[in-house]
């Protein structure tokens, strides 16, 4: 009997040893195996074939079978998983299984997509004296003209066994790149600089104003990678951006083999795309953050679009940053990586300022005649809003309607109203499971929690005092849509938020309506803030942006500026001039002043000075230890015990006292955390590595805990 050392999807920082009879077939590192675990079975990944084990022979169990229905996971992929597990302080088995498509985590054999086969010499001889099996004869005749794709079947297996057919590389794709326009000098300079780095690792920050043609640069780079026989990985932050970009890539990169990877795909389709990339058949992979784990044997280019977006950070399970892992992958593959954004994260911009990243700029819009929109601030102190809109914004919308142009009213708050309240006793619709209000969704007659998903019917009277005159307070996109329909009865109002785009294909239909001119006024949340190009859209009105100015989170100004800059960039992207009107009570705030000037670099420089003085990232590195239970006292007590088992603290690492999180209760769990900071990434990692071993040995009882490295939420 031989030994298999296997990674399993369990919350324990260890691997598990099993026995295997070599007579049942060979086993390779990276293969999936089905093993007994507890009273059930699990799919594991073989990571080692050790010669010996510390487990007593009587306790070793036998692996049930090897799943040889897909190639073993390659060494560079396993190295990526190990790096992710070590850096983000998670068990390796959890990381590996989170990175695999769900279909590969189940023990049922996978029906592989059709692969290409060719006739061997004996197979051509068999054509002269065909077999009796009609199915086998048909397959031989199908391959007579040349290699072809054959689906799995008993006839195919028999021909393989006889040696009459063999796997073959698919016919080479012939790329035909469609150029829409000649690159601007800035675009061409960026393309040439990145192409010069093909074949070696070099990180680039592509800082381009909205509408500057960053996607056009990506397309030229991907085309060049395909021409050189390399694979390209392109990451986008949200699923909603994938169909539009996929259509654009397919239209422009004709003949290239492109696959998409995101959680909206059906399980078998996602597995087939993943496998095509692993086999080297897919030349371009376009996906969301999970696509960063796609195995790519000829990886030659990595692109991260909208690199600043928080969606690249996984917020549960294995809390990794896809952007940072993309940079690591490129470094290991010896390939250039392009981080693109009009408003880069401060971390990436600081790297560019220090010279760690190469800064490339696109300072002007790419389309001839297009320029950045004029930004005006509407002072709500001197011009109060009526039903959410001040007179200047209302007049601007009327002007666009008269000219047949489109307007976007941006309000980053979905639902009808943020809260239902009683004016008599002060009752407000609070979520019983979170320290948050239930949002009114009037069309459904429901109250919804946007944090945990709790749903309740709208009460007919105040639950506290019985008053029937309870009313919604504040505005969400649904209420704003209703108000605009009354204020502009001649206009076609279209709402775009996560409620209206919930069903599969709904966003594509709405986007087609906008592009066809079948909407005059768009009401949108951050879904519309980035990556979309509507030539007839010339006005953007921004409501209720001030709330983020008052947030306690030190990242709030960075996020607000990025959001406003991105949504402002939707206006005037063609030859019609654009205008952005921001309603605010703080028109003299430095953030708004930078927005009016379109001055990302000046705003970023000011924020970086503040961060350095305050001791915040990117000048320090952070991690948090979080605990959650049904009682806040238990969560705090666990963190206190965790401090007691911590290793000796180096001077370079600062550990703060446990405190409740900014949203203390979420989904019925009371959450607390303690913060760790250090100016040395190595010192922080060494401390966390030693501490996490002690934490796994600490009795947690009913408390759930995890370590998060480089956190975004506090």
Secondary structure, DSSP 8 states (H G I E B T S, - for coil): -EEEEEE-SSSSS--EEEEE-GGG----TT-EEEEEETTEEEEEEEEE--S--SS-GGG--BEEEEE-SS----HHHHHHHHHHHHHTT--HHHHHHHHS-GGGGSSS------EEEEE-HHHHHHHHT--S-HHHHHHHHHHTTS-EEE---HHHHHHHHHTSEEE--------EE---S---HHHHHHHHHHHTTTTS-EEEEEEE-TTS-HHHHHHHHHHHHHHTT-EEEEE-S-HHHHHHHHHHHHHHEET--EEEE-TTS-HHHHHHHHHHHHTT--SEEEESGGGGG---TTEEEEEEETTT-GGGB--SSS--BHHHHHHHHHHHHT-EEEEEESS--HHHHHHHHHTSSEEEEE-S-SSTT----EEEEEETTTS--BTTB-HHHHHHHHHHHHHT-EEEEE-S--SSBSEEE-TTT--B-B-SSSSSB-EEEGGGTEEE-TTT--EEE--SS-TTT--S--EEES--HHHHHHHHHHHTTTS-EEEESTTTT-STTHHHHHHHHHHTT--SEEEE-GGGSSS---TTEEEEEE-S-GGGGG-S-TTHHHHHHHHHHHHHTTTT-SSS--EEEEEES-TT-HHHHHHHHT-HHHHHHHHHHHHHHHT-TTSSEEEEEEEEESSHHHHHHHHHHHHHT-----TTEEE---EEEEEEEETTEEEEEEEEEES-HHHHHHHHHHHHHHHHTS--TT-EEEEEES----
